[in-house]
Amino acid sequence: MFGAARHSRRRRGTALVMGGVLFAGAAACGGGDGGDGGRDDKKPRGGAKASASAAGPRALTEAQLTAASFTDGETVGKYTASEFTLGAPHSDDYTADPAVCQPLVSLAADVTDHDLKTEVNRRVDVAGEMLGLSVAVQLRSYGGGDAARVMKDLDKAGRKCADGFTEVRSVAKGTYLKVEPVRAPEFGAGADEVRAYHFTILDVKGKLRLHDYLTVVRSGSTTLSFRADLLGTKDFGGVPESVTDAQWEKFRSVVAPG
């Protein structure tokens, strides 16, 4: 991982690979299927035809989730949203050791057993600012009540992995020194639960301490994930609330209009 935005910069074909900071000599990240990284599996888990009340809140469709997400070029204060050109910022290349820490690294369908129906991925940053703050915004819709299980697993990971863990990739490993819970934004009506974390990460040369922040909020069958990072050692204090507020407002306008 080392921050979703770090991967996204390479996915967008920039020359900034952070050779002297993180992945000296590392190959580019593995990609998803392209576009939004959307997937829309209409089949209930195990083929069961459970009612929405028995299986948990009804999963949003891909169209609903897309409408609820930032659009390409949408501005949020000084930030601009864009699509990931080569798929989601995390893939099955990103795993954790021990495995209980996986939700802190990636919730991609291939590395978890949650009943993920649809996901939409966006990048939010300052246009033209290659070394600035970047936020990966990921909206995911789950079936079978699994959005709540995602949050439970995330909470467990935050507790079990507080003293650090290893992120494993095909060509590199990274050391998370600490996982600390931080104050979560006040999302208000419709937010069932929220988790927020600060990660202190050691670069591959073992010299620099880097910072990532993760905020995840659940509303019914959907999770909204915000992962922020900065190319540098500055502790920037968290995910910008202007981004979380704007995305939450748009999401609520679609799922609970009026």
Buried (B, 14 or more C-beta within 10 A) or exposed (E): BBBBBBBBBBBBEEEEBBEEBBBEEBEEBBBBEEBBBBBEEEEBBEEEEBEEEEBBBEBBBBEBBBBBBBEEEBEBEEBBBBBBEBBBBBBBBBBBEEEBBBBBBBBBBEBBEBBBBBBBBBBBBBEEEEEBBBBBBBBBBBBBBBBBBBBBBBBEBBEBBBEBBBBBBEEBEBBBEBBEEBEBBEBEEBBBBBBBBBBBBBBBEEEBEBBBBBBBBBBBBBBBBBBBBBBBEEEBEBBBEEBBBBBBEBBBEBBEEE
